[in-house]
Every structure is written in structure tokens, then in C-alpha cells.
Amino acid sequence: MAMVRVEAVVDAPARQVWDAVADVGAVHRRLLPGRVADARLDGDVRILTMPDGHQIRELILGVDHDLRRMAYAVVEGQRLPLTYHHAAFQVLDEGRRSRLVWLTDVLPHHMADVVRPRVERGITEMKAALERDATS
């Protein structure tokens, strides 16, 4: 299985970044405004609606407040030809700042080269949204 790891240092305290990551039903407002139009929860499934109306279903596997770790798996609606997509976020404390780590496991292996730029762009957008919220 191929793994894509990206991270960003966020100019916001870990507790604040974690609060946004752990708020799994608000990804469209707190992490990826504009990239995700809406998010709603149906039990353990998060349904993301993209600006074009396309929906992605993600199974929320765990939200661990002690580790500041959230894991999910895409179970439906993936537009890429992936047979497996699992990811996890972890928020690490770095004093007045924090480190946001995003690990994404994908199959088939060669798709990591396609997934990587998307994840890199996503974490950059998340960093910007989190830092905007930290200053407001």
C-alpha cells in the first residue's frame, strides 16, 4: 500500500486546530471552505458535497481526543480509480503553533502520485483556513 504524508505548521494552538479537525461535520466551514460545499453526518458516515454537487461518503473510523487523531476511509463516491483510501489527521503541539499531519494510504500503489498533489493542496488550504480563524 502506498502512503502519502503531508504536514503543515499552523500558526494556531494545537487545541484550536484539533477542535476544527475533530468537528467532523463542519469540514466545509472550518477546514475546506470553498473546496467542500456541505458536510453532514449519518451515523458514522460523513457525506461531503462538492461545489459541483458530487458526493463522497467517508466512514469516520475514530476521533481520539487524547491523541488528537481522527481517521476515516472513503467508502463511496471517489472519482479516482482507487480500490482503497484510508486517511488520518493528527495534531501535534508546538507551543503557540501546531503541526497538522495528514497520512493517506491508497491502493493501487501507483495512484499515490495522483493523490499526493491533491493532499498537498488540501493541507495548504486547511492551514490558511485555520490561521484565518485563529486571527479572527
DRENTORVEX-295682 format. One record per residue (C-alpha): residue number from 1; residue in one letter; x, z, y. Coordinates in steps of 0.001 Angstrom, whole numbers, plus 500000, padded with zeros to 6 digits. Example, Ala and Ser with C-alpha at 12.3 -4.5 7.8 and 13.67 -1.06 7.14 Angstrom:
[1,a,[512300,507800,495500]]
[2,s,[513670,507140,498940]]
This chain:
[1,m,[500000,500000,500000]]
[2,a,[501287,499139,503450]]
[3,m,[501290,501746,506175]]
[4,v,[501221,501193,509916]]
[5,r,[502333,504160,512036]]
[6,v,[501992,504226,515796]]
[7,e,[502205,507100,518213]]
[8,a,[501941,507819,521899]]
[9,v,[502942,510713,524090]]
[10,v,[499870,511615,526126]]
[11,d,[500063,513402,529464]]
[12,a,[497380,515888,528453]]
[13,p,[497486,519111,526442]]
[14,a,[497007,518884,522670]]
[15,r,[493799,520941,522753]]
[16,q,[492219,518424,525144]]
[17,v,[493398,515378,523168]]
[18,w,[492246,516968,519925]]
[19,d,[488832,517707,521431]]
[20,a,[488390,513971,522099]]
[21,v,[489674,512866,518665]]
[22,a,[487540,515440,516840]]
[23,d,[484431,514312,518739]]
[24,v,[483948,511527,516178]]
[25,g,[480569,510447,517523]]
[26,a,[481931,509812,521020]]
[27,v,[484801,507403,520352]]
[28,h,[483085,504848,522613]]
[29,r,[483164,507251,525563]]
[30,r,[486294,509334,525007]]
[31,l,[488873,507150,523245]]
[32,l,[487964,503468,523412]]
[33,p,[485525,502819,526253]]
[34,g,[485017,499088,526551]]
[35,r,[486514,498375,523125]]
[36,v,[483658,500170,521339]]
[37,a,[480196,499807,522906]]
[38,d,[478469,502586,520943]]
[39,a,[479042,505068,518148]]
[40,r,[476587,507113,516162]]
[41,l,[476739,509321,513125]]
[42,d,[474647,509016,509985]]
[43,g,[475759,511991,507925]]
[44,d,[479460,511491,507231]]
[45,v,[479348,507827,508278]]
[46,r,[480292,506763,511789]]
[47,i,[478712,503483,512851]]
[48,l,[480657,501707,515570]]
[49,t,[479007,498923,517536]]
[50,m,[481382,496491,519198]]
[51,p,[480607,494772,522518]]
[52,d,[479545,491614,520633]]
[53,g,[477052,493601,518502]]
[54,h,[479177,493621,515333]]
[55,q,[479042,496946,513475]]
[56,i,[481702,498759,511481]]
[57,r,[480938,501693,509204]]
[58,e,[483571,504349,508706]]
[59,l,[483367,507259,506298]]
[60,i,[484669,510365,508071]]
[61,l,[486790,511980,505382]]
[62,g,[487817,515092,507222]]
[63,v,[488195,516798,510563]]
[64,d,[490736,519621,510266]]
[65,h,[490829,521714,513428]]
[66,d,[493808,523814,512267]]
[67,l,[495997,520759,511611]]
[68,r,[494360,518722,514396]]
[69,r,[493908,515898,511909]]
[70,m,[490989,513504,511453]]
[71,a,[490817,510963,508619]]
[72,y,[488446,508082,507985]]
[73,a,[488032,505000,505813]]
[74,v,[486413,501722,506816]]
[75,v,[483678,501097,504256]]
[76,e,[481770,498165,505745]]
[77,g,[481979,495575,508491]]
[78,q,[485699,494980,508504]]
[79,r,[486335,491482,509852]]
[80,l,[489812,491272,508376]]
[81,p,[490265,490381,504702]]
[82,l,[491228,493941,503715]]
[83,t,[490430,495490,500361]]
[84,y,[491387,498978,501570]]
[85,h,[491583,500581,505006]]
[86,h,[492205,504294,505445]]
[87,a,[493485,505921,508614]]
[88,a,[494218,509319,510099]]
[89,f,[494928,510712,513537]]
[90,q,[496972,513806,514170]]
[91,v,[497543,515520,517495]]
[92,l,[500811,517409,517950]]
[93,d,[501510,519924,520699]]
[94,e,[504350,519069,523076]]
[95,g,[503878,521705,525762]]
[96,r,[501789,520303,528609]]
[97,r,[501741,516969,526817]]
[98,s,[500818,515957,523294]]
[99,r,[501736,513364,520714]]
[100,l,[498951,511295,519181]]
[101,v,[499928,509847,515791]]
[102,w,[497806,507179,514077]]
[103,l,[498574,506273,510465]]
[104,t,[496746,503342,508906]]
[105,d,[497003,502368,505225]]
[106,v,[495898,498864,504284]]
[107,l,[495716,496540,501326]]
[108,p,[496732,493843,500718]]
[109,h,[500231,494739,501876]]
[110,h,[500843,491617,503953]]
[111,m,[497904,492478,506210]]
[112,a,[499941,495250,507831]]
[113,d,[501481,492561,510048]]
[114,v,[497989,491648,511280]]
[115,v,[496782,495239,511644]]
[116,r,[499869,496552,513495]]
[117,p,[499282,494822,516874]]
[118,r,[495626,495895,516838]]
[119,v,[496567,499519,516212]]
[120,e,[499308,499362,518851]]
[121,r,[496839,498024,521406]]
[122,g,[494291,500658,520379]]
[123,i,[496621,503618,520821]]
[124,t,[497681,502297,524226]]
[125,e,[494024,502145,525269]]
[126,m,[493390,505636,523882]]
[127,k,[496369,507049,525784]]
[128,a,[495048,505542,529027]]
[129,a,[491524,506917,528455]]
[130,l,[492815,510379,527546]]
[131,e,[495082,510527,530578]]
[132,r,[492270,509373,532882]]
[133,d,[490098,512198,531554]]
[134,a,[492941,514698,531970]]
[135,t,[493261,513926,535685]]
[136,s,[489531,513899,536451]]
